[in-house]
């Protein structure tokens, strides 16, 4: 095996980026200093499901503490609401974020009618604590989480406030008064794809007794003293899915909770949402820099020799012409590819993961046809093109898979410790784990197909150097993003709903940027598309499987027709 050698300058840079990442990771866990976080607690529902939840609370001791339960939306999990929970804990509350059944790390299948059981299980946990005043609770519900939350609030006068973000306000909400208060805050982004201010005004009209046409957003009706304060807060700068992390959403929720419970004393007056975003950015810079720099010595250590994976010579084709053909074939032939994959989706659980697989396979199918056309001109069969990355010595192939596996684990740990623990969950529940290997294989095949054309052909037309690497990465990103943008837009226009368009695109930008730069850099370092495909497949599979509700593909497809 080759000896590993890292020069002094690179050693300093590797250490510097690692220090930046470690410091950022520590800060993410300890800020705010006076907040205690307890992760991965579980509780059983009355129907036997295991609900995973996290608790954020002031470190100070005492009794008669006020608690707020936070319920997430569909294709989401408790980690997405950590920003809200951190601020509520700093404000003096015990904040509990839960994974609804079929989501995140909770067991069970998505059944909306039973989500109230999940909330009641958290109430049971709070009842078991002697320091919590469970006759004075609050509930925060984001999107789907608002529905079961308002049911619970209607049933129990123990809940003194309801905060809904990107969710509906029904017409039958119980009226609050000085004896049994219920203060209501509805938070909405101006670009929300599901709900409009007019939708919320109907429910608010019933609650306040004021005609909907006379109601204004960002105006408080009723009063906290009378226990019937109500308001629609409209944020001008966000859409549905970004509300999970919007600092204005978080600030409004914190202030409203404090006004509802004036006896709660904040332990920290600072607002940490923006600070945490800066720390996250620093973490990602440190982690990504460390990963890129450590890749080269690891490659030299593990790979015995470098074998260039030039798939096909394409004389007469330029980068522009090949890039244009890749985009054209992806878009034009995506529908047949998606339709081919739909029967597979019907058989799969984790339906959202299946839906994303189908969309990406549509693009991969178009690329396969392009490769077939290129190979036909040179009298090379498509199966020989596909086999090319694996037609090396067995020893070198094993080394490539070993390198890819090590780098995949390292990169996934970096992503998990930064975004995965604090902004979006990446660890699927035990119910989902049996499906993860299947999706791993599906995504690996898709990323290998992408690698054949992006790196095996296109990247080999670039010269070596940093600027060509950046250009190639941006070409990969642009091709992936343009395809997803177009397909989701068409789907939105056909369905008459921009929910999936608005939900997936904000997540697609950082994901596709990571995928593009990782695959391009690793091909440059190793001469193989296998390590890059493995790295992208592992973190992508874990992320998509975690945010995907446990739901049959058949019921998911039927949802498009309701």
N, C-alpha and C positions, 0 to 999 in steps of 0.2 A: 504494500500500500504506500502511496506517495506520502512524504513528510509534509506536514503543514507548516507554512511559513507566512508570517504577516509582518510587514515592515513597520518601523516605529511610528510613522505618520498615520498609517491605517489603524494601528493599535490604539492610538490616541483618539482617533475619530470614532472607532467602534465603542470605546469606553465612554466617550462623551455622549453619544446617542443613547447608549444603554443607561447612563446616569439620568439623562433627561426623562427617559421612559419610566425608570424606577421611581424617581421623585414624583412624577405625575401620577403614577399608580398609587403611591402612598397618600398623596394629597387627596385623591379621589375618595379614598377610604376614610380619612380622618376629618375631612371638612364637612360640616361645621364641627368644631372641636367638642362642643357640648351636646352633640347628638350621638346617641347609641343606636347602632344598627344590628339587627339580628336577622340572619339570612336563612332561607330554606327551612322554615318551620312548616309543619303539616298538621292538618286537622281533618277528621272524617265527617262527611255529610250524613244526613239521616238515611240516604239511600246508598251509602257505602263507598262513595268516591273519596279519594284522597286529594285534598286541596292544599297546594303549596302557597306559602305567603311569607312576606318579609315584614318586619316591624321596625319602625324608626321612631325614636322617642327621646325626650330630654334625659340627660344623665342624672338630673337632680331627683332626689327621692320625694315621696309625698303620697297623698291619697286624693281621691276625688278628681282624678285626671280625666280630661275630655279626650275622646278618641274619634278619629275619622277613618272610615273604611273607603278605600279607593278601588273602583272596578274599571277595568280596561275595556277596549273595544275589540271587535273581531279582528283576526289576523294580528293580534297584539299579545302582550303579556305584562306581568307586574313590573318588569324592569323598565318598561317604557314610561311608567308613572313615577319612577324614583325621584325625578326632579320635583314633582309636586309634594311627595312624601317628605323629602329633605326639608323643604321650606316650611311645611306644616309642623314638622318636629321642632325646627328652630323657633317657630312661633309658640311652642309650648304644648303641642298636641301629641298624642300617641297616634301615629299614622300607620295604617296597615294596608299594604298592597297585596292583592291576591291574584293568582292565576285561576280564571274560571275553568271549569271542567272542559277537557279537550284542548286546552291552551297551555302553552308554556310547559311547566313541570307537573301540572295536575293531571290526574287520570281521567278516564271517561271520554265519552263522545259529546260533541257539541249538541246540546239539546236546550234551546233557549227557554223553554217552559220550566226547566229545572234549575236555572241559574240562581233563583232566589234561595235554593237550598245551600248554595255555595256561600252566599252572603250570611245566611243564618248560622253557618258553621263558624264563620269568623266572629259573629256576635257571641256564640257559645264560648269561643276562646276568650273573648273580652270579659264575659261573665265569670269565667274561672279565675280572673285576676282580681285580687282584692283592692288594687289601687285605682281601678277604673270605675268611673261613674257611668254605668251603662243606661242610665235614664236620661242621659244628655249626650247623644251621639250625633255625628255628622256623616253624610255620605257624599262622595264625589264619584260621578259616573261619566266615563268617556265613551261616546258613541254607543255601541251595544251595551256597555256597562250601565248606561243610564236607565234602560228599560226595567231590568229586575230591581234596580235600586229604587226607582220611584214606587214600585209595587211594595217593597219593604217599608218605605217611608209612609206610604198610605196606610199600611196595616198597623204600624207601631208609632205611638206618640213619643217613644224614647228618642226618636230622631228629631233634632231641632233644626237642622238645615239640610238642604239638598243643593248640591252644586253639579250642574250638568254641562259638559263640554262637548260640542258637536253631537248633541243628542236631542230628542224630542221632548216637549213638555205636554203631556196629555191634558185633556179638558177636565179630568175628574180628580185632580190633586186636592187633597184635604186642605181646608183653610186653616191657616195659623192664627193664633190669638195669644194674649198674654198668659193664659193658663197652659195651653199646649202649643207653643210656638213652632212655626215652620217657616224659615226664611229660605227663599229660593233665588239662586243665581244661575242664569243660563249664559254660557260663554260660547261665542260663535266667531269663526273666521269669516271675513267678507267673501272669501273665495271657496267656502265650503261647498263640496260637490253634492251633498245630500240635503242640506237644510238651509232655508232662507230665514231672514228675520221675520218675515210675514208668517211663516209656519209657527214660530215661537210665540208671536203675538196672540195667536188664537188661544193657546193655553194660558198665557199670562192674562189675557182678557177675562177668562173664566175665573182666574184666581183673584184678580184685583177688582172685578166688577166694572172695569173701564173698557169702553169700546175699543176694539183692536186698532181702528184707524186713528184713535186719539193717543195711542201708546207710542213712546219714543224709545229708541235704544240708548244705552248709557245713561239712563235716568232711573233713580231709585223711587219705587212706589211703596207705600206703607212705611213701616219703621221697625227697627230692631227692638225698640222698647215694647211695641205692641205685638211682637212676634210674627209679623206678616210682611217683613221686608222682601221685596222682589225686584229683580232687575234683569235686563238682557244686556250683557256686555258684548259689543261688537268690535272685534279687532280688525284693523284695516290691512294687515300685512301677512295673513296666513291662510292656509286651506285646511282641509279636514285632517289629514294624517299628520301634518306638521304641528298641529295643536298639542300633540303629545309632549312636545319639547319647547313650546313657545313661551318665552319668559313673561310676556304680558298675561297669558293665560294663568301661569303659575302665580304671578303677583296678585292678580285679582282674586284667585281662589283663596290665597293666604289671608288677604285683607278681609274678605267676606266672612271667613271662618272666625277671625278675631272679633269682628263686629257682632257676630252671633253669640259668641261666648266671651263677654267682656271681662270675666274673672280670670281668664287664662292669661298668664304673664309670659311674654316671649323670653327665651333664654339667649337669643341672639337677634339683634335688630338688623344685621346685615342681610343682604339678598344675594344668594349664592348661585342662582341659575346662570348668569352670564359668566361668573368666575369659573364655574364648572365646565362651561363650553370652551373657555380658553385653556383650561387644564387638559381637556380632552384633545384639543388641537395639538398641544405640546406633546402629549402622550403619543399620538399618532405619528408626529414627526420623529420623535425619538425612537419609537418602535420600528417604524418603516425604515429609517436610516440605518438602525442597527441590523435589521434583517438583510437589507441590500448589501451592506458592507461585509457581513459574515458569510454571505452566499459564496463569494469567490474562494476564500480559503477552504470552506467546506467542500466545494465542488472539486478543488484540486486534491483534497484529502481522500475523498470517496471515489471519484471517477478515475479509473486507471488511464484512460485516454479519451480525448474529445473526438466525437464522430459527428460531423456536420449532417444535419437532417434536411438537406436540400431535396425537396420532393420531386420537383419537375423543373426543367429548363423551359422558359416561356419566351423564346426569341420574338422580338417585335412587339412585345407587350411592355408598356410602361407602368410605373406605380399608379399613375392616375387612371389608366385604362383598366388595370386589374382591380383597383379599388372601386371604380364605377361598376364593373361587372359583378363584383362581390355584393355590393348594395342592391343592384338591379335583380340579380338572381334571388337574393334573400327575400326581397319584397314580393316579387312576382310569383315565386314558387312557395311562399310561406303557407298559403292556404292548404294546398295538398298535403304538405308536411304536417300541419296541425291536425287536419282531418284524419291522417294516418294514425296520429298519436291519440286521438280522442277515445277510441275503444280501450286503450291501455289506461287512460285516466279513469274511465268508468269502473275499472277493476281495482283501482288504488284507493287507499285511505290517505289522509293528509292531502285533501283535495286541492288546497291552494298550491302546495308544492307540485302536484300533478298539473295544475293549470299553468304554472310558470314553466314546467318542463315542456309542456306542449308548445308554448310560445317560442321557447328557445329551440326546440326541435324543428319548428317551422323554418327558422333561419338556417339551422344546420342542414336541413334537407335541401334548401336552395344552394348552399355551398357544395354539397355532395354532387348535385347536378352540374355545377360549374366545374368541379374537379373531373367529373366524367367527360365533359366536353373537352377540357384541356388534355386529358389523357388520350382521348380518341384521336386527336390530331397527331399524337406521337405513337399511336398504336400501343398504348399502355392501358391495361384493364383497371377499372376503379378499385377492385379488391386488392390489386398490387400496390396502388397508391396508399390505400388505407393501412396495408401491412408494413409499409416502408419504415415507419419509426421503430418497429419491432424486429426488423431484419438486421440485427447486429448480433455479435457473439452473446451467448447466454450470460457470461460473466458480466459483460458491460450492461446488459439489460437489467440484471439484478442490481447492479450498482446504481443505475439510473432510478430504479424504483426505490432503493434505499435512500438515496439522496432526496428524492421527491417526498418520501414519507417523513424524513427528519425535518425538512423545511416546512412541510405542511403542518406538522404538529407545532413547530416553533411559531409559525405565522398565526395559526389559530389561537395559540395562547396569548399572543400579543393583541389580537383583535378582541379576544374574550375579556382580557383584563382592562381594556380601554372602553370600547363601546358595549361589549357583551354583558358586562356586569352592571352597567350604569345607564344605558340608553336603550338597549334592545337585547332580549334574551337570546342565548345561543346553545342552551343545554336542553334538549327535548326530554319529555317525560318518559317514564318506563313504558307507557302504552305505545309511544311512538317509536321507541328504539328499534323494534323488529323491522320497521319500514325504512330506517335510515340506510342500511346497506344497499337496498334496492335503488333508492334515489341517488346514492353515491355512484353506483354503476351508471345510471342514466346520465347524470351530470358529467361524469368522467368521459363518457363517449361523446357527448356534445362538445365539451371543451377540447377534446382531441381533434374532432372535426374542424373546429375553429382554428386550432393550431396548425393544421395542414396547410390552409390557405394563407392565414395571417403571417405565420412565421416561416413555414417550410417554403413558401413562394415569395410573398411580399417582402418580408424582412430581409431576405437574402439579396434584394435589389438595393438595399441601403448600404452605405459605407459604415464603417465602425466609428463609434464616438458617442458622446453624450447627446448631442443635438439630434442625430439620426434616431437614437433610441426614444427620445421624447416625441419626435414626429411620428414614429411608428406606433408608439403607445396611443397617441391621440387619434391616429387613423383607426386603430382597433376600437377605441372607445367610441369614436364618432359612428362607426359602422354598427356597433351593437346598439347604441343609444338611438340612432335614427330609425333603425328597424323597430325597436320596442315602442318608440314614440308613435310611429305610423300605425302599427298594429293596434295599439291601445286606443288611439284616436278613432280608428275605423270601428273598433268594438264599441266605443262610447257612443258614436253617432248611430250605430245600428241599435244599440240597447236604449238609447235616449237617456243614458246616465253616465256621468263622468267619474263615478266613484273609483273604479279600478284604474282609470287614467290618472287621477289625482293621488291615489294611494301608492301605486307602484313606481311612478316616475321619480318622485323625490328620493326614494330608496335606490332606484336604478342608477342614479348619478354616482354616488360614492361607491356602490358595488361594482359598476362597470369600470370606473377609474381604477380601482384596486385590481380587478381581473386583468385589465389591459396592461398596466405597468408591470404587474408580477409576471405574466406570461412572456412579455417582451424581454424583460431583463433576464429572466431565467433562461430563455432560449439563447440570448447573447452570451451568457456565462457558461452554458453547458452544451450548446449545440443540439439539444434535444427538446422536443415539445412535451415529453412525459413529466419531468419535474414540475413544470409550470402548471400543467393540467391537474396534477395531484394536489398541489398547494391550493389552487382555486376551487377544486372540487370539495375538499374537506371543509373549509370554513363556510363556503357557500351552501353546502348540503346541511350542515348543522344549523345555520341561520334560517334557511328556508323551512326546514322541517320543524323548527321551534316555533316560528311565527304562524305556521300552518295549523289551523284547528284540526282536531281528529274528527274527520267527517268523510263519509263515502263520496267517491267521485260522482256517483249517480245522483245523490241529493244535491251536490254542488252544481252539476250541469242543469238540473231541474230549476235551480234558483235563478238561472238566466231567463227563464220563461215566466216568472211570477212578477 
